[in-house]
Amino acid sequence: MTDIQSGNNNSAIDAKVKSRLTMLAILALFILPFIILPLIMSPEKMNKTNKGVLVQPHVVFADIQVADVKNLSAVSGKWTLLYFVPATCENLCINALYSIRQVPKTLGRDSDRVQALLVTTSDMNMEFHALIEKEFAVMSQARADRNRVDTAFAQATPGLAIADAGYIYLMSPDGYVFMYYPSYENEQDAINHALDIRDDLKKSIKGSRL
């Protein structure tokens, strides 16, 4: 009787061991690629699925120390399309503004997780100010010191005057500027490349808990 019970106990233990080994093997199939891929694939190759250009190193938005904030509370905790407004806003600038206004609307149920923020580093002329108030008043606005902005981006974009570059930046909900996109003089080019921003945003939102 004792031998039978002992045999049953051993069988039960063997079954548990096999069950655990099977589970570990299944977990390994999911986990190992995340461990091995970074070792065999360079970051540049892994980032080829992005449509935008990575900001390396990421820029901490708080380092810019914006002031004269309008509606920034709406941006807090959201994915943000960030644009540094140049002193003179012509076609390239206007197309960028329309792009970042429209992109959130294309995200469906995730549209309320994205906001646009305009940062000025110089005074707007009256005509441009009127355009902002008429067409883009829903966007959050802030002001920053031009030198402080350039300093914050100095490592990521050395020698570049950020306010004049015309780039559209993507910022995570925790305040890191991590990707940028050029803007375009041609309206159709601007529309086509706005789809790149939308695609990266969709992937970022889907792959994040933020």
N, C-alpha and C positions, 0 to 999 in steps of 0.2 A: 504493500500500500504506500509505504514511504517512498519507494523507488518511483512509483507511478506519479505521486505528487511532485517529487523532485524533477521528474521528466517534464511534467506539465509546466512547472515554474521556469525551467530552462527554455522551453519552447516559447513561453510568454516573453521572457527576456530577449530571446533571439528575435522575436517578432518586433519588439520595441526598438531594438538596435537597428534592424533592417529598415523600419519605418523612419527612424531619425536619419539614417544614412541616405535614404531616398529623398527626404526633404532637403537635406544639406546639398545633395547633388542638384536638385531642382533650383535651389537658391543660387548655387554657384553659376548656373547657366545665365542667370539674370545679372549677377553681380560682377563676374569676371570681366565682361566686356568693358565695364566702366573703369576697372583697374588697369586692364591691359592696353586699351586704346590710347590713353594719354602717353603710354610708354613707347608705342610704335608709330604714333601719328603726331606730327608737329601741331602746335596751336593754330598756325596759319592755315593748315589743311582742314582742321576741325571747324574753323570759322568760315569756311567757304560758302556755307549755306546762308550766311547773312547777306542781305542786299546792301546794307550800309557799311561804313568803315568804322572799325572799333577805335575808341578813344583809349589810348594806352600811354600812361596809366589812366584809370578812370579819374574824373575830376569831381571833387566834393563840392556840391553846389553851395553849401553853407560858407565855403571859403570866399565866395564872391561878395557876401554881405550886402544883399540887396536892400534898398530903402524905398520909401514912397510906394509902398505895396498897395495894389488894388486887387481884391479878390484872391489873394494868395492862399487864403484858408481853403479855398475850393481845390487847390492843387495838392495840398497836403495829403499824403498817402495814396496819390494817384500816379499813374504813368504820365509823363509830361513831355509834350513836344515843345522844345525850348528854342526860341529864336532871338538872337541879339540884333536889334533893329539898327541899321546903319543911319548915318546922319541924313542922307538923301535916299528916299525910297522910290526907286524907279521900277522897271518891269521885273527884274530879277527878284527884288524885294517883295513887290506886290504879288507875284506868282507864289512865292514862298508863303506869304500870309494866307492866301486862299487855300493852299495845299494843307497847311496845318489846321485850318478851320474845317476843312472837309473830311480829313482822314478819320477823326473820331466817329463821324456819322456813318462810316462804312463798316464799323465793327459790330453792328447789331447789338446784342444784349450786353456786350462789353464796352459799349460807347461811353457809359457813365464812369468807367474806370480810367478814362484818358482825358487830359486837359491840356490846353495850349497856354504857354506863358511867354509874353513879350517882354524883353529886357532892353531898355534904352540906355545908352551911355552918353547921349548928347541931347540937346533940345530939338524937338520936332518943329519943322516949319508949320505955319498955320494950315496950309493945304493938306499936309500929311496928317496932322492932328485931327482935322475934320474927317478924313477918310477912316482913320482908326475908330473914331467915335461912331461913325455911321455904319461901317461894315464889320468891325471886329471888336465891338464893345463887350461882347460876351467873353473875350479872352482875358485871362489874368494879366496884369501889367506890373512892372517893377522898374526901378532905376538902379544902376550900378556905376561905380567908378570904372572908367575905361582901363586904367592901369591895373586895377585890381583884377579885372576880368582877364586881361592878357597874362598876368602873373599866375592866376589859377590854372590857365591852360598851357603855361610855358613848357612844361615837360612833354605834354601830349602833342602840341603843335608848335614847336620852337620857331620863333621869328615871325609868327603869323598874327596879324591884327584881327582878333576875333570879330570885332564889331563890323569889320569891312569884308569878312570872308563870305558872308551870305549863307552859311551852313545852317541846316536845321538839325538840332540835337535831340537825342532821345535820352530821357532821364528816368531812372527807376523810382518807385515809390519811396525808397529809403534815401533818396537824394544824391545818387551817383549818376553823373553824365557819362554814358558808356558807348554811345554810337553817334555818328553824324552822317548827313546826306547833303550833297551839293544842291543848290537851287539853280533855276534855269531861266534864261531870258525868254525862251520860246514857250508859249502857253501850253502847247500840246506836249512838249517834253516835260514840263512841270507836272502835268496831269498823269502822264505815263509813269514818272518816277515817284509820284505820290503813292502809287500802288506798292512800290518797294517798301516804303515806310509802313504802310498798312500790313504787309506780309510779316515784316520783322516784329511789329507790335503784337500781332496775333500770336506769333510763336513765343514771344516773351511772356505774354499774359498767360498762355496755355501752360508754359513750363515753369511758372512761378506761383508761389502761394501768396504773394504780395498783392 
